[in-house]
Amino acid sequence: MTALAAPLSTGLGRPAGAASARRGSEILVAYYTRTGNTGIIARQIRRALGADLFEIRTADPYPEDYEEQVAEAQRQRDSGFEPPLAATVPDIGPYRAVFLGFPIWGMTAPAVIRSFLSRHDLSGKTLVPFITHGGYGVGQSLDVLAGHAPGGRLVEGFSKRCDQERETLAEVTRWLGRVEISG
């Protein structure tokens, strides 16, 4: 995957968590983020392209605890469960391109991305993925996109290694094991 060659530009902010007011854009940036990395990329794409922004959220949030979230994500992946969404894009029809962003969970796209694709018809639209991961690449995520958006045209996207939360938690745990608090 290659980097998105888009300059940083100034743009009007739009509220996260909902489809923004339509300004005639034919490009939608839809994304799911857990730690904020994917959201940073999504907002850059929106600014650079003057696109509409939609944050994908589950109706019931994933657990905040990282290990609990990983276990839930694995259960959803293994069972094929598609969690209900908090909202859908009200009218995806006018968009000709959808930039779809998400982190890799367990070597694939999170279940919430399957939910988004199942609830939005992307037939005839260009689908451009942008993916964050902890160092193992995009895994099977492109197969998920192709399988859940069969009428869309999947093009090469962007992927970026970002700090892996598990590594950070392990480092902090090791450090805490060395901290002497008694005094």
C-alpha positions as YAML, in Angstrom:
chain: A
units: angstrom
residues:
- id: 1
  name: MET
  ca: [0.00, 0.00, 0.00]
- id: 2
  name: THR
  ca: [1.27, 3.44, -0.76]
- id: 3
  name: ALA
  ca: [0.96, 6.64, 1.18]
- id: 4
  name: LEU
  ca: [-1.85, 9.01, 0.33]
- id: 5
  name: ALA
  ca: [-0.24, 11.94, -1.41]
- id: 6
  name: ALA
  ca: [-2.46, 14.70, -0.12]
- id: 7
  name: PRO
  ca: [-1.15, 17.97, 1.26]
- id: 8
  name: LEU
  ca: [-2.30, 19.19, 4.63]
- id: 9
  name: SER
  ca: [-4.86, 21.86, 4.04]
- id: 10
  name: THR
  ca: [-7.08, 23.95, 6.20]
- id: 11
  name: GLY
  ca: [-10.74, 23.11, 6.26]
- id: 12
  name: LEU
  ca: [-13.85, 23.76, 8.21]
- id: 13
  name: GLY
  ca: [-14.24, 21.32, 11.08]
- id: 14
  name: ARG
  ca: [-17.16, 18.95, 11.06]
- id: 15
  name: PRO
  ca: [-18.62, 17.15, 14.02]
- id: 16
  name: ALA
  ca: [-17.23, 13.68, 14.63]
- id: 17
  name: GLY
  ca: [-19.65, 10.84, 15.16]
- id: 18
  name: ALA
  ca: [-22.19, 11.81, 12.55]
- id: 19
  name: ALA
  ca: [-22.49, 12.41, 8.86]
- id: 20
  name: SER
  ca: [-21.72, 16.04, 8.25]
- id: 21
  name: ALA
  ca: [-24.04, 18.44, 6.48]
- id: 22
  name: ARG
  ca: [-23.87, 17.78, 2.77]
- id: 23
  name: ARG
  ca: [-21.97, 20.44, 0.87]
- id: 24
  name: GLY
  ca: [-22.22, 18.72, -2.46]
- id: 25
  name: SER
  ca: [-19.18, 16.53, -1.90]
- id: 26
  name: GLU
  ca: [-19.07, 13.31, -3.87]
- id: 27
  name: ILE
  ca: [-16.52, 11.84, -1.47]
- id: 28
  name: LEU
  ca: [-17.25, 10.30, 1.91]
- id: 29
  name: VAL
  ca: [-14.64, 9.51, 4.53]
- id: 30
  name: ALA
  ca: [-16.06, 6.86, 6.88]
- id: 31
  name: TYR
  ca: [-13.90, 5.51, 9.68]
- id: 32
  name: TYR
  ca: [-13.78, 3.51, 12.86]
- id: 33
  name: THR
  ca: [-11.12, 4.36, 15.44]
- id: 34
  name: ARG
  ca: [-10.28, 2.96, 18.84]
- id: 35
  name: THR
  ca: [-7.24, 4.96, 19.95]
- id: 36
  name: GLY
  ca: [-7.60, 7.94, 17.62]
- id: 37
  name: ASN
  ca: [-4.91, 7.09, 15.05]
- id: 38
  name: THR
  ca: [-7.39, 6.24, 12.29]
- id: 39
  name: GLY
  ca: [-9.41, 9.35, 13.14]
- id: 40
  name: ILE
  ca: [-6.36, 11.58, 12.61]
- id: 41
  name: ILE
  ca: [-5.90, 10.15, 9.12]
- id: 42
  name: ALA
  ca: [-9.64, 10.44, 8.38]
- id: 43
  name: ARG
  ca: [-9.71, 14.13, 9.26]
- id: 44
  name: GLN
  ca: [-6.62, 14.76, 7.10]
- id: 45
  name: ILE
  ca: [-8.30, 13.09, 4.12]
- id: 46
  name: ARG
  ca: [-11.48, 15.11, 4.73]
- id: 47
  name: ARG
  ca: [-9.53, 18.39, 4.84]
- id: 48
  name: ALA
  ca: [-7.41, 17.59, 1.80]
- id: 49
  name: LEU
  ca: [-10.33, 16.47, -0.37]
- id: 50
  name: GLY
  ca: [-13.17, 18.60, 0.98]
- id: 51
  name: ALA
  ca: [-15.01, 15.36, 1.73]
- id: 52
  name: ASP
  ca: [-17.85, 14.57, 4.10]
- id: 53
  name: LEU
  ca: [-16.92, 12.77, 7.32]
- id: 54
  name: PHE
  ca: [-18.72, 9.93, 9.11]
- id: 55
  name: GLU
  ca: [-17.43, 8.22, 12.25]
- id: 56
  name: ILE
  ca: [-18.55, 4.59, 12.43]
- id: 57
  name: ARG
  ca: [-19.66, 3.57, 15.93]
- id: 58
  name: THR
  ca: [-21.29, 0.50, 17.38]
- id: 59
  name: ALA
  ca: [-24.64, 0.83, 19.14]
- id: 60
  name: ASP
  ca: [-23.03, -0.77, 22.20]
- id: 61
  name: PRO
  ca: [-19.44, 0.43, 22.61]
- id: 62
  name: TYR
  ca: [-16.62, -2.06, 22.79]
- id: 63
  name: PRO
  ca: [-15.12, -2.56, 26.27]
- id: 64
  name: GLU
  ca: [-12.68, 0.16, 27.28]
- id: 65
  name: ASP
  ca: [-10.25, -2.36, 28.75]
- id: 66
  name: TYR
  ca: [-7.84, -3.41, 26.00]
- id: 67
  name: GLU
  ca: [-7.72, -7.13, 26.86]
- id: 68
  name: GLU
  ca: [-11.53, -7.31, 27.13]
- id: 69
  name: GLN
  ca: [-11.85, -5.53, 23.79]
- id: 70
  name: VAL
  ca: [-9.43, -7.96, 22.15]
- id: 71
  name: ALA
  ca: [-11.41, -10.92, 23.50]
- id: 72
  name: GLU
  ca: [-14.70, -9.42, 22.26]
- id: 73
  name: ALA
  ca: [-13.22, -8.68, 18.84]
- id: 74
  name: GLN
  ca: [-11.98, -12.27, 18.57]
- id: 75
  name: ARG
  ca: [-15.43, -13.65, 19.50]
- id: 76
  name: GLN
  ca: [-17.05, -11.44, 16.87]
- id: 77
  name: ARG
  ca: [-14.50, -12.40, 14.21]
- id: 78
  name: ASP
  ca: [-14.77, -16.13, 14.94]
- id: 79
  name: SER
  ca: [-18.59, -16.14, 14.96]
- id: 80
  name: GLY
  ca: [-19.03, -13.76, 12.01]
- id: 81
  name: PHE
  ca: [-21.11, -11.47, 14.22]
- id: 82
  name: GLU
  ca: [-21.80, -7.99, 12.84]
- id: 83
  name: PRO
  ca: [-22.53, -5.59, 15.70]
- id: 84
  name: PRO
  ca: [-25.39, -3.11, 15.30]
- id: 85
  name: LEU
  ca: [-24.28, 0.39, 14.34]
- id: 86
  name: ALA
  ca: [-25.14, 3.52, 16.31]
- id: 87
  name: ALA
  ca: [-26.01, 5.22, 12.99]
- id: 88
  name: THR
  ca: [-25.74, 4.74, 9.26]
- id: 89
  name: VAL
  ca: [-24.99, 7.21, 6.50]
- id: 90
  name: PRO
  ca: [-28.43, 8.70, 5.71]
- id: 91
  name: ASP
  ca: [-27.94, 8.77, 1.94]
- id: 92
  name: ILE
  ca: [-24.84, 7.08, 0.55]
- id: 93
  name: GLY
  ca: [-26.20, 7.19, -3.01]
- id: 94
  name: PRO
  ca: [-24.67, 10.50, -4.17]
- id: 95
  name: TYR
  ca: [-21.12, 9.54, -3.16]
- id: 96
  name: ARG
  ca: [-18.90, 8.28, -5.96]
- id: 97
  name: ALA
  ca: [-16.00, 7.39, -3.65]
- id: 98
  name: VAL
  ca: [-15.82, 6.15, -0.07]
- id: 99
  name: PHE
  ca: [-12.56, 6.29, 1.85]
- id: 100
  name: LEU
  ca: [-12.96, 3.64, 4.56]
- id: 101
  name: GLY
  ca: [-10.63, 3.68, 7.55]
- id: 102
  name: PHE
  ca: [-10.11, 1.21, 10.36]
- id: 103
  name: PRO
  ca: [-7.50, -0.48, 12.54]
- id: 104
  name: ILE
  ca: [-6.50, -4.12, 12.04]
- id: 105
  name: TRP
  ca: [-7.84, -6.41, 14.74]
- id: 106
  name: GLY
  ca: [-6.66, -10.00, 14.80]
- id: 107
  name: MET
  ca: [-5.15, -9.79, 11.30]
- id: 108
  name: THR
  ca: [-8.37, -8.51, 9.69]
- id: 109
  name: ALA
  ca: [-10.93, -5.70, 9.63]
- id: 110
  name: PRO
  ca: [-12.97, -5.31, 12.84]
- id: 111
  name: ALA
  ca: [-16.51, -6.71, 12.86]
- id: 112
  name: VAL
  ca: [-17.90, -3.17, 12.90]
- id: 113
  name: ILE
  ca: [-16.46, -2.67, 9.40]
- id: 114
  name: ARG
  ca: [-18.34, -5.74, 8.16]
- id: 115
  name: SER
  ca: [-21.47, -4.18, 9.73]
- id: 116
  name: PHE
  ca: [-20.87, -0.89, 7.93]
- id: 117
  name: LEU
  ca: [-20.34, -2.60, 4.57]
- id: 118
  name: SER
  ca: [-23.40, -4.83, 5.01]
- id: 119
  name: ARG
  ca: [-25.63, -1.84, 5.74]
- id: 120
  name: HIS
  ca: [-24.43, 0.40, 2.88]
- id: 121
  name: ASP
  ca: [-24.63, -0.46, -0.80]
- id: 122
  name: LEU
  ca: [-21.32, 0.53, -2.36]
- id: 123
  name: SER
  ca: [-22.16, -0.81, -5.82]
- id: 124
  name: GLY
  ca: [-20.58, 1.35, -8.49]
- id: 125
  name: LYS
  ca: [-18.54, 3.32, -5.96]
- id: 126
  name: THR
  ca: [-14.78, 3.48, -5.58]
- id: 127
  name: LEU
  ca: [-13.72, 2.10, -2.19]
- id: 128
  name: VAL
  ca: [-10.38, 3.41, -0.90]
- id: 129
  name: PRO
  ca: [-9.15, 1.80, 2.33]
- id: 130
  name: PHE
  ca: [-6.89, 3.48, 4.85]
- id: 131
  name: ILE
  ca: [-5.71, 1.14, 7.54]
- id: 132
  name: THR
  ca: [-3.75, 1.41, 10.76]
- id: 133
  name: HIS
  ca: [-2.02, -1.63, 12.25]
- id: 134
  name: GLY
  ca: [0.39, -2.67, 14.97]
- id: 135
  name: GLY
  ca: [3.11, -3.92, 12.66]
- id: 136
  name: TYR
  ca: [1.68, -6.98, 10.95]
- id: 137
  name: GLY
  ca: [0.24, -5.22, 7.92]
- id: 138
  name: VAL
  ca: [-3.29, -5.32, 6.54]
- id: 139
  name: GLY
  ca: [-3.83, -9.06, 7.07]
- id: 140
  name: GLN
  ca: [-7.04, -10.38, 5.50]
- id: 141
  name: SER
  ca: [-8.80, -7.01, 5.61]
- id: 142
  name: LEU
  ca: [-8.81, -6.43, 1.85]
- id: 143
  name: ASP
  ca: [-10.55, -9.80, 1.36]
- id: 144
  name: VAL
  ca: [-13.20, -8.64, 3.85]
- id: 145
  name: LEU
  ca: [-13.73, -5.42, 1.89]
- id: 146
  name: ALA
  ca: [-13.94, -7.24, -1.44]
- id: 147
  name: GLY
  ca: [-16.35, -9.81, -0.03]
- id: 148
  name: HIS
  ca: [-18.65, -7.33, 1.72]
- id: 149
  name: ALA
  ca: [-18.69, -4.70, -1.05]
- id: 150
  name: PRO
  ca: [-18.80, -6.88, -4.17]
- id: 151
  name: GLY
  ca: [-20.24, -4.18, -6.41]
- id: 152
  name: GLY
  ca: [-17.66, -1.60, -5.42]
- id: 153
  name: ARG
  ca: [-14.33, -0.92, -7.06]
- id: 154
  name: LEU
  ca: [-11.61, -1.54, -4.47]
- id: 155
  name: VAL
  ca: [-8.45, 0.47, -5.18]
- id: 156
  name: GLU
  ca: [-5.05, 0.63, -3.54]
- id: 157
  name: GLY
  ca: [-5.17, 2.52, -0.30]
- id: 158
  name: PHE
  ca: [-2.94, 3.55, 2.55]
- id: 159
  name: SER
  ca: [-1.67, 1.63, 5.56]
- id: 160
  name: LYS
  ca: [0.40, 2.83, 8.47]
- id: 161
  name: ARG
  ca: [2.00, 1.12, 11.41]
- id: 162
  name: CYS
  ca: [0.98, 2.88, 14.59]
- id: 163
  name: ASP
  ca: [1.93, 2.23, 18.19]
- id: 164
  name: GLN
  ca: [0.55, -1.08, 19.31]
- id: 165
  name: GLU
  ca: [-1.46, -0.73, 22.49]
- id: 166
  name: ARG
  ca: [-0.44, -4.20, 23.71]
- id: 167
  name: GLU
  ca: [3.26, -3.24, 23.52]
- id: 168
  name: THR
  ca: [2.62, -0.03, 25.43]
- id: 169
  name: LEU
  ca: [0.68, -1.85, 28.15]
- id: 170
  name: ALA
  ca: [3.45, -4.46, 28.53]
- id: 171
  name: GLU
  ca: [6.11, -1.73, 28.79]
- id: 172
  name: VAL
  ca: [4.11, 0.13, 31.45]
- id: 173
  name: THR
  ca: [3.56, -3.12, 33.40]
- id: 174
  name: ARG
  ca: [7.32, -3.87, 33.34]
- id: 175
  name: TRP
  ca: [8.08, -0.34, 34.50]
- id: 176
  name: LEU
  ca: [5.51, -0.53, 37.31]
- id: 177
  name: GLY
  ca: [7.18, -3.74, 38.48]
- id: 178
  name: ARG
  ca: [10.37, -1.73, 39.07]
- id: 179
  name: VAL
  ca: [8.76, 1.26, 40.82]
- id: 180
  name: GLU
  ca: [9.39, 1.37, 44.56]
- id: 181
  name: ILE
  ca: [6.62, 3.29, 46.27]
- id: 182
  name: SER
  ca: [7.25, 2.37, 49.91]
- id: 183
  name: GLY
  ca: [9.02, 5.00, 51.81]
...
